[in-house]
Amino acid sequence: MEIYCTRPHCQRPSNFFADLDNPQTLKTVQQKFCLSCGMPLILIGRYLPSRLLAKGGFGAAFLACDRYTPGLRQCVVKQFQPTGLGPNQMQMAQNLFQREAEVLEKLGRHPQIPDLFAFFELPVSGRGSQPAEDFFYLVQEFIDGKTLEEELEDKSQFQEKEILELMQELLPVLQFVHENGSIHRDIKPSNIMRHTQTNMTQTGNGLLYLLDFGAVKQVANVAAPTPSKATSIYTPFYAPPEQTHGNQVFSSSDLYALAVTCIVLLTGKVPNDLFDTSHNQWRWRPHTQVSDRLALILDKMLETSPQKRFQSAAEVLAELGQPRSSLGQSLNYSQPAPQAPPLSAPAAPAPQAVAPAPVRAKAPPPPFSLIRLLGRAAFTGFEGGLLAVALTSFLGTTLISGGFWLGLVAVLVYSQLQKWIERVDLVIIAVITLGIIVFVPALQGGNPIQAIVLLGIVSSLVLMTLSLVFRLIYGFLSRFL
């Protein structure tokens, strides 16, 4: 039998013990130790990790089995290891860990949230130059199946009917979580698992499970020697602005993340391809076809300001059950609508409801792509330099050539904002423009090619610097306005 060492920096974590293949020995052996680092392998004498499932900055998750169950029940062992803590901070971590374990035990009573089987602390004495360490563990139910991220890889895009079914199945789970005083904090396709039948098990029930609550990660963050704000655990673009900026999170913060999950599944695109950083807006509708009913609901869940979103999962469920003709009007209000039977699929097409004009919130904007901003600036600067040389060579240094130059640069900027040209298009256009100037001497104005290229590069660097300075000023002012 193979047992996997849970010490974070073990050089050879895989250990093989032939004697444990004997069921009687497996039940009676007291302990086994890692052959590489000496770490106890049978956790609290019961759980035997077999392989690493995931690893991050706050610990790791392992697939394990419970040797004190008849069928060696599979489970997930999650290790949390705070580092660099003093005695007072370690005591705080212990208290927080126990409190969060109690929360997870309460939430695990829901049939679509993994059960909590155990939580415990494991002190490990030092060996050689290794210091003594304290490890914390959670043991949870193992859900075998596929995440929605894996399902998306198989089918490329989800249909509207599937998204409606997903929302109607997960919103009651979120309502249960929120009513019990918790917030998930990290909803995304990889944290939603469909319990399906596999080659290893025939017990899949087809239900969607909500995995990997951010609560235990908060313990590490709060108890750390230099803690950041408690909401700093998030996945970029899935998390709403209030979470990415370290402010208080709400039930509507989870609804925002669920909406991002839905549009990612509907379009088959990653979230940063759906978010227009130039206007701080989600632009997902051109990439899929859905009813106005669903689009209005998702857009309200994606509002920048938490107060403009639905305030509870029950409100979203109620809107899903609204008659189509009254949906647009009902979305003007933040009060919960009466509960109605859930819908399994959209009704027949009807006249488009008019959505209320969005109001720009003063909440901090969602994250933007600095690389994309600088790339656009570099392209515009380089292309502008080449066009300046070509136009002055052809028309001379006149107001007409200056006007043509400004017009062409404006067209380039507008085309980038509208995403008519982006990414590799920018490189292709710059190369074509340079090639034309190289092979048409009349456009060189008597300048050597090296000087023209150098002018383009200098123009790129200047515009990149100006863009970066503008962004820094904008970010500074947005904190106060």
Phi, psi and omega in degrees: 000143177262134173236134185261130180287136182263004176292129189304322187247027178294133184285326180227082187286341181279126180233135181245130179230106183295329183293338181282353173289343176277118183304323181292318178295319180300323182282334190251340183299140184283313184196156171230149183237149180298132181288345182262312187240355177082009180292136173300134186262324180271101189290126187044034177069013189227314189259131183245102177294139181245330177200159179278129177264317182201156181215139180213191185289344183253001181148209184207164177236138184231144168280132184219175174228155180260110186286350180261021171243149186302320183261019184049060186308132177285149179206171177248124176258118179253124181257133176238124183233101173287138181241150175069029182262142173278178182302316180293319179292323178295321177296321176297317179298318178298315181295316179296320181297317179295319181295318179291327176296322177297322178295314181296326177295319179294316181292329181294352177287342177286137184294348181246021172233130183304138178293146171266120181269322185197158168215143184198160175255141181233100174283134181237122181289155181289160179219119183065237179275356182280132178283163174293146183224156174244128178243149177240141183227145167242141176241120183235164177300138177268122178257115182267130179164211180236140172284163177295333175296318178290322177297322180296323177297328181283323189246356177073312179214149174267150175274162182300319180301321179293323179291320177299317179295320179298313181296317181292337178272324185270330182300319175297328177293316178296323178299319178297316180298312183292322179292340176265017173078021182239161174227135186293311175082348185212052179281129178194166184304325182285349179255014175238118186245133173264120181285100184240161177288137178232181177294337183272333183216149178243027186253010182298136181254358177080358182282154174270133180246142177265119187248167165054063174297144182280002188299313184291328176297328178296329180300313180297320184291315183290324184274355183293155181302324177234076186292145169267184183294152191294347182260016187278003175266112182197167173254124183307142180075325175285327182280143179285167183304320183296332180279318181292338179260014172074021178265181181296142177255157185227176173302323180293342176294320175293324179295322176301311181296323178295321178295319176299318177302316182296316182288331174295317180291323181292322186264337184074016181247155177287152187300326181291344173278345182260349183256124179274101184291336181292327183245004181052050182221149172280129176236077185254338187298322180297346185263003180202168177240114178224165178291155176300328180304305182290321182298318180296319181294314181295321179297322178291324177294336183265009179303143179296316181276129179302327183290339181270353178274174166300144183265353179203160176296328179297324178297319179295317178299321179296319179293325177298335181263001181289147171301146186299323184291336183256003186294311182301320180292320183293334182285356176282350188241153179259355180285143180299136174275159180300145178296141178222160182300139180294156181257139179264343179200157180291150178285178179297155183303143179222169179305142185293130176282145182269119181282147176295146181298130182293144178254127181291119180276157178267010176292154180302142184291155176296166183298145179239167182266107178293323180298317180295319179299312181292326177296318178295319180296318180298317180297312182298319179295314181296312181295321178297321178296317179295318180295324179298317179296314183295316184290319179292330177291325186270320186248351183082176180274085183228170176296329180295312179296322177296321178294316176301317182297313179299320180296316180294319178296320178298320177297318179298315181295315181297320180297324178289320179296324179277359180062029172287326173232134179198163176053243187293336178301323182298316180295317182298315181296318179297318180294318179297315180299315179297320179298319179298315180295322180295319186266358175239090185304333182296339181270358184272344178060028180078004180271142174293153182301321181300321180291323180294315179297318179298321177298318178297319181294316179298318178299321178298312182296320180296313182292325176297318180295315179297320179296318180294318179297316179299317181295321179296318178295317179298315179297322180292314182291328182294341178285341185245349183252000000 
